[in-house]
């Protein structure tokens, strides 16, 4: 039996476009001799529609599109993820199998995600029934959605997991055994998740004693990066086939010829390469879906703006990026030189707009009010806000989107300026810790020297006062990155982090900065999600110090 696993890139709410994709890929798979064609979770609506699901008109449009789609599908059973309205009026995140205009099988997702983005309990009712068995051409498969069988390790962060649905699955097999599990998903990318997911699928296949066919969503949707990599896993846990990452693709699996034993794939890219490709996809898809062609960013001569520019050029093309250097009297000549060299290497437009004149006028206007007071962070923030005004003006005038260039470490501890360097419509590297920024820049340069070596070697600096470097104001970035990960991602408290060997005073300082910067993060541009698993929703005002 030949099964096609098709990973597509739907657009939320564009039902006509999504139906066209499903029909086009179905036709191609049918031409390749598929007996069953599989699409991902929420393939018709697009992944994570969020509160659109609370709008009756959205659900009605979905139902109308589904009815039309059923009449146009090829004469081959098609399995796809849909939103199902129950008789009670509630909604289910569901999978259906349809052929010749009829629904042959349907099932709902049981283990709903409480992830901050998906938050499925807000929209869907869990399905309490057993996993249904799909019979096609005499072959029997269990159909499951999302992480139903991987629960409770929904985000694949833990070291251990249990496959909570296997007992229920075994109970539904009846006299003829099930030959495999078909898992449709909308699983978003996170750094390091690729290997954990493959390991989990292998463990599931071995635990179930049968092959697993995993079909995942692909494409950028708001902050989420769906990476694809749909996979066929043999009963011994080995990888038999794998679709491309970060692009639409279809793999065809012959269950009688190709799932006996796993094999090694010919080429495996590194995790940094995967992350870089994911960011490029996220930027490209965000601009296409927003109907915006060009971008603007401030190029400081530092590592963060350099990496952001490189990603933007790979996503949009050099002709669609304008880089602006906005030096002040505190900016080094080397920083402007490095920014210009980077822009030349990338082939994008580069201009210099000095801010000294504007800064002098602002300080002159405020001289009477500030008389007798020492210069402090106020004057530093004023420089950042002047730059933000100029960058936004250029973006507005030319119909472009301003990309903000801050990283996760800076944002976590508040080392950024509201309405200054935080201005912009999309934070390309806003979920990348500082050390990962350097690793990604090195990955980019491994394919050819694009980012100047001096940018990679110089100490990070905001250049807002004479001789300033970041470590004058902050603990070392490797410490910040580690503490931020332990506190925000692994949810460890002060005492647990200190017990790992970190200096208590330093940890208390970092946690205090995180606590005091929540109001900034809530006003920050949306960041492409690359390392934040479940996100965090802290109150702006609290005094919990654990």
N, C-alpha and C positions, 0 to 999 in steps of 0.2 A: 504493500500500500504506500502511495506517495502522498506526503503531507507537506504543504507549503506554509512556512512561517513568514508572515509579511509584516514588517515593521514600517509603519507609515507615520507621517508628520501631519496630524490634523490641526486645524485652527478652531479654537473654541467658538461655537455658535455659527460658524460658516458651514451649515449643513450641506448646501449644494456642493461646495468645494470638497468636503469630506466624503460625500457620496461618490463624487467623480473619482477620487483617489481609490476608494474601496472597489469600485467597478473596474477601473483600469488595471489595478494590481490583480484583481480576481481573474480578469481575462488572461493576463500574462501567465498566472499560475495554472489556469486551466489548460492553456496551450502547452505548458510543460508537463501535462499529464497528471496533474494532482487529483487525488480522490477526495481530499479535504483541504480547505484553505482556511488558515487561521490568522486573525487580526488581533491586535492588543486590546487590553482593557480600555473602556471608554473611547473606542475608536471613532464612533459616530459623533459624539458631542465634543471630543477633545478632552484632554486630561485636566483635572482640577478646575471645573467651571465655577466652583465656590458658590457665592450667593445668587448667581444666575439660576441655580437649581431651585431657588425659592420663588422664582417668577413663573407663574402658571403658563405664560405665553412661551417661555423658553422650552418648557417640557412639552407643550402642545406642538411646537415647531419640530422638536425632536421626534415625536411620535409620527407626525406627518411625513418627515423625511424617511423614517424607517419603513413606513408602509410603502412608499414609492421605491425605496431601495430593494425591498423584498421582491418586487415584481421585475426588477431589472438584473438581478444577479444571474450569473451563468448556471447551467444545469449541473452544478457541483455543490455539495454541502459546504457552507461557509460558516465559520464560527467567529463571532466578533463581540466586543464589549459594548453594551448600551446602557442607557438609563431606562429602567422599567418602572412604570407606574402601577402600583398594586391596586386591587379592588378597594382597599381601605383608603386609598388616596395617598399613601406614603410612597416613597421612592426606594428602589433598590439599585445598587451598583451590580449590574447583571451581565451574564453571558448568554447569547442565544446561538443556536445552530439552525440555519435556514436553508431551504432548497426548494426550488420551483414555487416560490411565493408563500411557502408555509414554514412556520416555526416548528422544527422537529424536537427541540430540546431547549430548556432554559433553566438557569440557576442563578442565584444571587450570592453575593460576597458575604461570608460569615464573619470574618475578623476584620472589622472596620478600623481604619487608621485614626489615631488621635493626634497625628502630626500637625504642627501649627499651620501648615499650608493646606493640607488635604482636609483635616478635621471632619472626617466622613460621618461621624455621629451626628453632626449638625444637619446633615442632608439625607442620609440613608438609614433604612432599617435593616439590621442584619438578617440574613437568611438562616433559619434554624434547621433546614432540611439537610439530608445527607447529600454528599457530592453525587450528582447524577452520572450515569454511565452512558456514554455516547457510542452507538453502534453504527459503523460505516463499513459497508462491503464485508460484513462478517467480522470486523475487528472492533474490539471494545476498549474505550479509553475513558478514564476519569477526567472531568473538566473542573478546574479550580481557578479562582481569581486571586490576583495579587499574592499576598503572603499567607493565604489561608492555611497552607500546610507548613509554613515556616514559623507561624505564630508561636511564642510571643516575641521572637527576635525580629520585629517588623523592619527595623532599619539596619539590620545586619551589623550592629556594633558590638554585640556581646561575643564572648568566647564559646558559649554553649547555646544550644537551641534544642527544642523538642518539636517533633512533627505531630502536632496535636490532632490532625485529621486522619492519620493513617488507620487508626482503629475503626473509625467511621467508614473510611474508604473500603477497608477489607470486608466490612459487614455488608456492603452494597454489591459485592462482586457476583453473588449468586453462583450458579453452577459453572458457568464458563468464566475463566479468570480474566481480569482486566490486563491488557497488554502494555499499558503505559499511562502516564499522567500528562495531560496538556494544561499548561499553566499560562494564562494570559495576564499580562501585568502592565502597569504604568509606573515603573520604578525609576525614580530620578537618580541621576549620577551624584556620587560623592567621591572625593579623593580617597582611593584605597578600596572602594566598594566593589570594584570589578573582581578582584581576586576573592574577596569574601563571598560574593554572590556565586561565583563558580564553585567555590568550596561547598557552599550551602546546597547548591543544586546537586553536586556529586554525593553529598551525604544523604540527601533526600532519595536519590535514585537507589543508593545501596540499601537504605533503610526500608524502602518500599519493595526492593527486589525487581524493579521494572524501570524502563527508560522514562526520562522526563523531557518533554518538549516545552521550551520556555519561549514565549513570544512577547517582546517588550516594545513599549512606545519609544519614539525617537523625536527629537526636535526641541527647540527652546520655547518655553512658555512662561512669560514673566520672568521670575527669578530661577525657575526650575530648568534643569538641563537633563532631558531624557536621552540616554545614551544608546539605546538599541541593544546591540550584541545579543540578539535572539540566539538561543542555543539548543542544540540537541545533545542530550546526555544519555549514555548507555547505562544499562543496569549495573555495571561495575563502577559507575561514577565517572567514567572517562568522557571527555569532550569529543563528540563525533563531528559536529558541524557548528559553525558560529557565523552569524551575520556580521556585517560591517558595523563599526561604531560611529555614532553621530551622523548617520545619513540613512535615507530610506533604502531598504534592501529586502530581498526575498531569498530564503534558502529552502531547498526542497530535500526532504528526508525520505528515503526509502526504508520503511520499517522492516522489510524483509531482507534487505541487503546491507544497510548501513548502520545498524544500531546494535550489532553483536558485541563489539568491544570498542572502547574509547581509543583515540589516537592523539598524538601530539600535533598541534597546529604548526604550520610551516613558519609563521612569523608572529612574534609577540612584541607589541610595542611597550615601552615603559610607561609607568603611571604618570610621570610628568608630561609625556607626549599626549596621553589620553586627556589629561586636564587641559592642556593648551588647546587641543582640538575642540574640547567641550566649550571653552570660553569663546573661541572663534565662532562656533555654531550659535552660541547664545547671543552674541552681538549681531551676527548676520540675520538671525531669525527675528530678533527684536526690531531691527530697523525695517525689515521687509514687512512685518506685521503692522508696524506703525506708519508705513508708507513714507518713511524718511530715508533719504539717500545718503546724506553726508553728515560728518561729525566734526566737532571742534574739541580740542583739549589743550590744556596748558602744559607745555613741555619745559620742565624746570632744569633738566640736566641730571635728574636723580633717577633711581632705579624704578620707582613706581610708575611715573609717567612714561618712562621708556618702554616698560613692558606693556602698558595700556596702549601706547601708540602702535607697537608691533602687532598686538592682537587686532586692533582696529583696522590696520592696513590689510592683514590677511583676511579679515571678514568683509571689508567694504571696498577694498581696492585703494591704492595710494592716491588716486585722483579724487577720492571722496573724503580725504582727511586734511584738515587745516590744523597745523600745530603752531601755537603761539608761545614765544618766550616773553615773560613779563618781568624783566629784571628790575631790581632796586639797587640802591647804593650798597646794600649788604650782599648782593649776589656776586659771586666770583666770576671773573672772566672765563674761567675754565668751564663753569656750568653752562654759560651761553654757547661756548664753543662745542661742548659735548652735545647739547640739544641740537645745534645746527648740523653736526656731523651725523647724528642719529637720523634726523629728518632726511638728509641726503642719502643715507644708506637705505632708508625706506622708500625714497622717491616721492615723498609727499610735500605739499606746500608748507613753507615755514616763514613766519614773520616775527619781528621783534617789536614789542610795544613797551617801552620803559614806563615805570609807574612813578618815578621820583617826582615829577611835576605835580601829579595829582596828590601824592602823599604829602607834599609840602603845602599844598593848598588846604587840604583837610586839617593838618596840624595847625596851620595858621588860623583857620576858622575857630579852632578849639583852644587856642592859646590862652585866651582870657579865662575860660572855664578850668583849664588844667594848670593855671599858674601856681607855682610853688610845689607841684607834684612831680615825682620822679617818673621817667619813662618806664613802662612795664609791659605786660602782655597786651595791654590795650593798643599800643602802637603797633605791636606785632600783628594782632588780629585785624587792625585797620588796613595793613598792607594786603593781607589775604583777602579782605572783602573788596578792596579796590580791584584786585585781580579777578575776583568772582564777577564783579559788575562788568568788566571789560569782556570777559569770556562769554558771559550770557548775552551781551549786546551783539557780539560777533555771531553767535549761534542764531539769535533772533533775526538779525538782518539778512542772513543768508539761508534761512530755513533749515538750519542744521540742528543736531542734538549735541549738547555739551556732555562729554564723558568726564566724570569725576575720577580721580586717580588714587584716592586713598586706599589703604589696605586694612585688613581685619584687625591687626594689632593696634594700629593707631586709633581706629574707631572704637575698639573695645575699651581703651583707657582714656578716650576723649582727647587724644593728641591731634586735634583738627579744629577747624573754625567754622561755626555755623555761619551760613551765608557768605562764606569765603571759599576755602578749598573744598568745602562740601557741596558747592553749587554744582548742579548737573542733573541729567535725566536718567543716567544709568551708571552704576559703579561696577566697572568691569572686573576689578580685582578686589572688591570690597569684602570678599569672604576668603581672602588668601592671607594667612599669617606672613609676617615679614620674611622669615627664613624661606618659606615656600616661594615667595616672589623671586628671591635670588635663584632658587633651583629652577624655576620656570624660565627665567632669563637665560640661564646657562643652557637649558634645553633648547631654547630658540636659537642661541648662538651655535649649538652643535651642528646645525644645518647650514652654517655660514655665518661669518662675523657681521652681525647687524647692530647689536647694542655695543657701543664703544667700551673697550676694556676699562677705561678710567671710570665710567659709570658703575661698573661692577665692583671696583676696588675702593672707591671713595666712601668715607663714613657718611651715613645718612644725615641730612641737614635740611631744616626748613629755610635757612638763610634769611631769618627775620631780624637778626641782631648781629653785631660784629662777632666773627669767629664761632658762631653757634653750630653745635652738632646735637643730634637727637639725644645722645647719651648724657648730655649735660642736664637734661630735664627728666629722663626716664631711666629705669633699670635696663640692662642689656636686653636686646630683642629676643635672644634665645630663651631668656628667663620669662619674658612677657609671653611669648608664644606658648611655652610649656604650661604656665599657670592659667592662661586664657583657655587652653584646651582642656585642662583638668577641671576647671571651674564651670565653664559653659557647656562643654561637650560631654564630659564624663560626670559632671555634676558632683564633683568632690567638694568638700567644705574646707575651711581654713585649716583645721587640725589635720585632716587627711593629707593636704598638700604639704604642710610643714613636715609631717612624718616621712615624706619622701626625701627629705634632706634639704629643702629650700629654706632660705633664711626667713624667719618669721616676719621681721620688719619689712622685708621686700615684698613678701606675699601680702601682708596687710596693706601696703601701699598700692599694689596692683589691684587688689579687690576693692579698695576704697575708690580708686579711679574708675573701675567698672561701675560701682554703685552710683557714683556721682555723674556718670556720663549717659545714663539711660535716656535722658531727655534729648540728647544729641542723636543717639541712634534712632529714636523714633522719628526724627526729622531728616534722616539721611536718605539719599536716593536709593532706590532698590538695587541690591547687589546680586549678581549672578551667584547662585548658591553652589558652592564647591566643597565646603568642609563642615557646614553647620547642619548636623543631622536633624534634630527635632526642633531647632530654633529655641528661643527663650522669650518669655513674655513677663518681664519684671515690671513692678510698679515704678514710676518715676521717683516717688518719695517713700523711702522706708529706711529703717535703721538696723536691719538684720546684718550682722557682721560675721556670720559663720560660713 
